[in-house]
Amino acid sequence: MLTINSQTKHIVRNDNGDIIGEFDIVNRQSNGLLFAKNSDGGWNVYNEDGICTTENVNYITRIDDFVNDMAIFTKSNGFQGIINADGKIIPNVRYYTIYNFNEYGIAIVRNIDGYNLINQQGQKILTDSYNEITEIGNGFFSAYKTPNKKYAVINNKGQFITEFKYHSIEQFNENFIVCSICDFYYEPAAYGVLDASGKTILEPCYSSVYVINQNYIFAFSSKNNVFIIFNKLGEQVSVNNYNHSQHLAGDAKWIAEKIKALFAEHPNAEFVNGNISISCTDFEHAMYRF
């Protein structure tokens, strides 16, 4: 264990009391490693035995805190690399930008040729680079490429589970992914739902779609001006298509949020004959119809 004595300089000693060095700034990480800034402005990493694990690296100007067992550092030339939980720099990793690793050990990286994904060994996961890659939750990503200007979905193993055919891909939500298609810019987007395997649960043909919870999905069709409830298999569970022709399409979000709040308050609620059934006691049920 390294000890730090703060005076005008931070004096770092090992367990034997030997001085490891005097530094302008020190930053102890939760895994026991120490980030230390030298008087010349460069940073190094020291393990718990006081051994510098980055001494052969050219001038490091910044080291970010560890996230999911990996730290990102920036060199004086502006390129970034990665450090593992042992304080060792992963060789041959050199990118303009490296984003934090997620809990699945995958990070988005950017170079002159575009965006890609790497694992904790610094290896590229995708064969090609893309114009845009965005994390959408649960370790999943959306990727965008030209010239077709469409999105595809990548799972938490770095595998494509859809083709590049979507106009938009929303955040992963309760094991569902809301997506849309739009073939012409002057047409409104049509929304649908995918599951975690990329299988289509709802075909993209709705004006708006809202995930209620892991079991139910709420959809609105402006063509017929109706609201419909589906289960997680994409089967309609509302008895009728609730017609709200006297209301605006904006009511869809309001109704969906009310239903979502009701299910959040009563996790065991379910749709029975088109109504929301909520168990109050062992002998009675309350029935809500929206």
N, C-alpha and C positions, 0 to 999 in steps of 0.2 A: 504494500500500500504506500503510495506516494503522499508525503505531507507537504503543505504549502505554507510558507511564512510570508505574510504580506508586509512589505515596507515600501520604499520607493520602487523596488523591484519585487517580483514574486520569486522567492527562493524555493526551489523544489528539491526535496531530499527523499532518498529511499529508506527502507526499513533499517538500514545500518547507520543512518544519519549522514550518509555521504551526499554531497550536493550534486544534483543532476544538472542544474542550470539555473540561471537567473533570467526571468522573462518579464516582458511588459504586461502581457495578459495571459491568464490561464483559464481554461474551461474544462472542468471535470465532467465526463460523461457518465451516464447511469451504468454503463458496462465496465467502469473502472479505468478506461482510457483517459488520457489527458491531452487536450489540445493546448499548445503553448505558442505564443507569438514572440519571436525574437526581436532584438533591438533594431535589426535591419528591416523589420516589417514582414518577414516571412514566418510561416507557421510550420510546426512539426507535430507529430503524434508520438506519445510515449505510452508504453504499456505499464502494467502495475509493477514490473521489475525495474522500471526506469530506463528501459531500452528504447531508443528512438527507432520507430518502424518506418519512418519516411525520409531518412537522411540522404538517400540517394536520388531524391526527386528534386528537380529544378524548382526553385522559388514558388512556394504555394502562398497565394495572397489571401485565401479565405477557405475556411472549412465550416460547413454547416453541421448542425447537431445530427446525431444518429436518428434515423427514422426506419423502423422495421429492420434493424441490424445493419443498415448501410448508411454511410455518410458521403456527401458530395463535396468535392473540393474544386477550387478554381486556381489555375496557374497564372503566372504573370503574362502569358500570351493570350489569356482569355478563354482558353479551352478548359473543359471540366473533365474530371475523372471520379472514380469511386473508391472508397475505403471499406473493407469488410469489418466484421465485429472483432477480429484479432488485431485491427489497426494496420493491416497490410493493404497496400494499394494494388488494385486489380490491374494487371498489365494490359496494354493495347486498348485502353478505353479512352477515347478522345472525341468529345462532342462540343458543339457550341453551347448546348443546354441539356442538362440532365434533370429530370423531375424526380421527386421523391419516390422511392420504391413503395409499392403497396404491400398489403399483408400476404399477397401471393408471390412475392419476390419478383415482381415485374415493374419496370420503370419505362416511362416515355422518354425518348431522346430525340434531339434535333441536330441535324447537320445541314450542309449546303444542299444536299439532294432531297431533303425533306425529313419527315418524322418516321421513327421506327420504335420497336420495343426491344429491351435487353433484359436478360436475367441477372442474377446476382454474381454470376461468373463473368459478366461483361459480354456475353455472346448475344448476337442479334437473333431475335426470335422470328421476325418476318423476313421473307425472301426479298421483298421490295420495300422501298420507302414511299410514304404517302404525303399528300398535301396537308393533311391534318389528322391527328389522332387525339381523342379525348376520352378520359376515363369517365364511365357512366355509372359506376358503383358495382359492388360485389366482385371487384377485380375485372369487370368487363370493360371493353373499349368500343368506341365507334371510330371508324376510319373513313376518310373522305379522299376521293381522287378525281382528277380531271383526266380526259376531257368529258366524261359522261356526267360529272358533277353529281355523283350519288354517294350515299353512305352504305357501309356494311358493318356488321357486328363481329367483334372478336371476344371469345370467352376468356375466363381466368387462367387458361392454359396456353394462351397465345394462339388459339386456333380460330380461323374464320368459321362462323356458323351460319352466315348468310352471304349472298352475293351482293355486289354493289348495285342496289336498286332502290334505295330509300331516299326520300327527299329530306327527312329528318329522323333522328333517333333520340328519344328522351332518356332521362335517368332511369336506371334499373330500379324497379319499385315492386316490392312484395313478390319477387320471383317472376315479374312480368316486365317486358320492354315495350313501351308505346312507340310506334313508328308511323311514318306517313309516306305516301307517294304523291307525286305531282308531276305529270308529264309536260305540262305547259305552264309557264310562269304566270299567265293570266287566269289560271284556274285555281280554285281553292284546294288546299291539300286534303287528302282523304286519309283518315287515321285507322290503324288497326293495332293488334297486340301480338307479340311473340312470347314464347316461354324461354327458359334458360338454355334450351337446346337449339333455339332458332326456329322451332316449329311454329307455324302460324296458328294462333288461337282464335283471333278475329281477323278476317280479311280486311285490308285497309279500304273501307268504303263508308266510314262514318265521319260526320263533321267534327266530332270531338269524342274523346275517350278518357275516362278517369278510372284509375284503379282504386277500388274501395278497400280491399284487404287481400290476403292471399287466396281467398276463395271466390271473390266477386268482382266483376268489372261493369262499369256503367258506361253506356254509349248513347250518343244523341245523333239522330239523322235529320238534317235540315230539309232533305228532300221530301220526307214524309212528316216532318215535324213531330217526331216521337222519341221517347226515351225508352231504352231497353236495358234489362239487367241480364248478364250472362254469368255462368259459373266458371271455374278455372279451366274447364274443358272446352269452353266456348259454346256451351249449351244454354239456350234461353231459359231463364227461370221465372221471369215475370210472365204472368198469365196473359196479360194484354200488353200491347204497345201503348204505353201511357201517352195520350195525345194532349199536348199543351199548345195547341194552335193559337191560343189567345196570348201566349207569352213569347218573349224573345228567346233566341238561342242562348243568350247569356245566362238564362235561368238554369241551364244544364249544369254549369259549374256549381251554382248555389245549391241545387238539389243533391248533386254528388257529394258535396262537402257535408251536407246535413246527414246523409246516409252514412258516410264515413265516420262522422262523429258518433252516431248512434251505435255503430259496430265497435268503435273504440271503447265506448262505455260498457258495452255488453259483448265481450269477445265470443261468447257461445251462440250469439244470435244467428239465425239462418232464414233463408226464404222458404216459406211454406205456402203453396198456392198463390204465389205472387205477393204475399204479405211478409213482413219481417217479423219472425216469431222470436220472442225473448222470454227465456225461462225466469220467472220471478220466484217461484218456490217449486217444490216437488209436485204440487197439486194444481198450479195454475200457470197460465201463460198470458202474456200481454201481446197483442197483435197491433202492429203499426203499418199503416199504408200511406205511402207518400203521394 
